[in-house]
Amino acid sequence: MSRPVLSIIIVNWNTRDLLARCLDSVESTVEAPHEIMVVDNASEDGSAEMVQRRYSNVEMIMNDRNLGFAAANNQGLRRARGDFLMIVNSDLELLPGSAAGMMDFMKKHPDVGMVGPKLISPDGTVQVNGQRFPTFIREVLGLTRLYRNRFIREWHDMNLGPLRTDFRVDAEVDALAGACLLTTRAVVDVVGLLDERFFMYYEDVDWCLRVKQAGWRVYYLGDVGVIHVASQSAIKYGLPKANAVLFASQYLYWRKHHGLLRAAILRLLSYWLLAMLCVKRSLRKLGRSRSAQS
């Protein structure tokens, strides 16, 4: 078997129907010699059986438990044989020219170590992708809910936000969303795989940071689009659990790159926020119970 140019790794957890659409989009749009690996994190919705039945060209890696996003992607990356390595969420659909456009950009710009496409919601709206690295102020504003204030949000976005409002054009950025990332084997050989201590969230930010620290640039490609439903595994995971995982990953990121003090402050604020959300949910349940009894 000839060596593929592109290796595509798709991590799945209970998103069978979306995964099928993702695989169909890969098969219909990717023209370069490629291999596809689906890493299934112990799905219970028949995802693995569906892939084995319908996609004979897909290599399956089946886990007996949910290893998380970073660890599962690393399983695929370790087996990958292509010079280009693409991480694709199962709730994403490639569009014609998506993969080719991302690879062409990296071929023309050898100083770029990672690229990400324009993420388009099913309704046609463009999602925010490609931002600055998270700042301590932004994290505090988010955890205290002060970021919801319009004036504070406008001040932050103007001074510490994504640096742009037009997501139709290419831009050099700090961090890209892990929904769809393209890098090369040469880059991964230097910076390493995803940090598996991140179960979900912040692993993409950490990876982009390490790419930039190694001397490469990170680019958002506004003329290369993909369809992204967004957050489907997180929704299935459940909002309370997803929030707990998010804040644990936030602590790990800040502890790793910015020291214990700031990480500890954010962790304490996250505990406070989780407690407030728990109280809010309890009050809602109590209110519904009383309404049902009346």
Residue pairs with C-beta under 8 A, 6 or more apart in sequence:
2 33
3 33
3 81
3 82
4 32
4 33
4 34
4 35
4 81
4 82
5 32
5 33
5 34
5 82
5 83
5 84
5 103
6 30
6 32
6 33
6 34
6 35
6 82
6 83
6 84
6 85
6 86
6 99
6 103
7 34
7 35
7 37
7 76
7 77
7 80
7 81
7 82
7 84
7 85
7 86
8 26
8 30
8 34
8 35
8 36
8 37
8 86
8 88
8 99
9 37
9 39
9 73
9 76
9 77
9 80
9 85
9 86
9 87
9 88
10 19
10 22
10 23
10 36
10 37
10 38
10 39
10 76
10 88
10 89
10 90
11 38
11 39
11 41
11 69
11 72
11 73
11 76
11 87
11 89
11 90
12 19
12 38
12 39
12 40
12 41
12 43
12 47
12 90
13 40
13 41
13 42
13 43
13 66
13 90
13 233
13 236
13 237
14 43
14 44
14 45
14 47
14 233
14 236
15 43
15 45
15 47
15 90
15 91
15 232
15 233
15 236
16 43
16 45
16 46
16 47
16 50
18 90
18 91
18 229
18 232
19 38
19 47
19 50
19 51
19 90
20 50
20 54
21 93
22 88
22 89
22 90
22 91
22 92
22 93
22 94
23 36
23 38
23 51
23 54
23 55
23 58
24 93
25 93
25 94
25 95
25 227
26 34
26 36
26 88
26 94
27 55
27 57
28 96
29 94
29 95
29 96
29 97
29 98
29 99
30 94
30 99
30 100
31 100
32 99
32 100
32 103
34 82
34 99
35 59
35 80
35 81
35 82
36 55
36 57
36 58
36 59
37 58
37 59
37 60
37 61
37 76
37 79
37 80
38 51
38 58
38 59
38 60
38 61
39 61
39 63
39 72
39 73
39 75
39 76
40 47
40 48
40 51
40 60
40 61
40 62
40 63
41 63
41 65
41 66
41 67
41 68
41 72
42 62
42 63
42 64
42 65
42 66
48 60
48 62
51 58
51 60
52 60
59 79
61 72
61 75
61 76
61 79
63 72
63 75
67 75
68 196
68 198
68 199
68 200
69 178
69 194
69 198
69 199
69 200
69 203
69 233
70 194
70 195
70 196
70 197
70 198
70 199
70 200
70 203
71 194
71 196
71 199
73 87
73 193
73 194
74 193
74 194
74 196
77 85
77 188
77 193
77 194
78 193
80 185
82 185
83 184
83 185
83 186
84 103
84 106
84 182
84 183
84 184
84 185
85 182
85 183
85 184
85 185
85 188
86 99
86 102
86 180
86 181
86 182
87 178
87 180
87 181
87 182
88 94
88 179
88 180
89 178
89 179
89 180
89 228
90 232
90 233
91 179
91 228
91 229
91 230
91 231
91 232
91 233
92 119
92 179
92 180
92 226
92 227
92 228
92 229
93 226
93 227
93 228
94 226
95 225
95 226
95 227
97 224
98 117
98 224
98 225
98 226
99 182
101 117
101 221
101 223
101 224
102 115
102 117
102 182
102 221
102 224
103 182
105 112
105 115
105 170
105 219
105 221
105 224
106 112
106 115
106 182
106 184
109 217
109 219
111 216
111 217
112 216
112 217
112 218
112 219
113 183
113 184
113 187
113 191
113 211
113 212
113 214
113 216
113 217
113 218
114 176
114 181
114 182
114 183
114 187
114 207
114 208
114 211
114 216
114 218
114 219
115 176
115 181
115 182
115 183
115 218
115 219
115 220
115 221
116 129
116 130
116 176
116 177
116 179
116 180
116 181
116 182
116 219
116 220
116 221
117 129
117 180
117 220
117 221
117 224
117 225
117 226
118 126
118 129
118 167
118 168
118 220
118 221
118 222
118 223
118 224
118 225
118 226
119 126
119 127
119 129
119 177
119 179
119 180
119 225
119 226
119 228
119 230
120 126
120 127
120 225
120 226
120 227
120 228
121 127
121 227
121 228
121 229
121 230
122 227
122 229
126 167
126 168
127 167
127 177
127 228
127 230
128 162
128 167
129 167
129 176
129 177
129 179
129 220
130 162
130 167
130 171
130 173
130 175
130 176
130 177
130 218
130 219
130 220
131 161
131 162
131 163
131 173
131 174
131 175
132 160
132 161
132 162
132 163
132 173
132 174
132 175
133 174
133 175
133 205
133 208
133 209
134 175
134 205
134 253
135 160
136 254
136 258
136 262
136 266
137 156
137 160
138 147
138 156
138 160
139 250
139 254
139 266
140 146
140 265
140 266
140 269
141 147
141 152
141 156
143 266
143 269
143 270
143 272
143 273
144 269
144 273
145 273
146 152
147 153
147 156
162 173
163 171
163 173
164 171
166 222
167 220
167 222
168 222
168 223
169 222
169 223
170 219
170 220
170 221
170 222
170 223
171 219
171 220
171 222
172 217
172 218
172 219
172 220
173 218
173 219
173 220
174 208
174 209
174 212
174 218
175 204
175 205
175 208
175 209
175 218
176 204
176 208
176 218
176 220
177 204
178 203
178 204
178 207
179 226
179 228
179 230
180 226
180 228
181 204
181 207
183 211
187 211
187 214
187 216
190 214
191 207
191 210
191 211
191 213
191 214
192 210
194 203
194 206
194 207
195 203
195 206
195 207
195 252
195 256
197 252
198 206
198 249
198 252
198 253
199 245
199 248
199 249
200 233
200 234
200 237
200 242
200 245
200 246
200 249
201 245
201 246
201 249
201 250
202 249
202 250
202 252
202 253
203 249
205 253
206 253
206 256
206 257
208 218
209 257
211 218
212 218
234 242
235 242
237 245
240 277
240 278
240 281
243 273
243 274
243 277
244 274
247 266
247 267
247 270
247 271
247 273
247 274
250 266
250 267
250 270
251 263
251 266
251 267
251 270
252 263
254 262
254 263
254 266
255 263
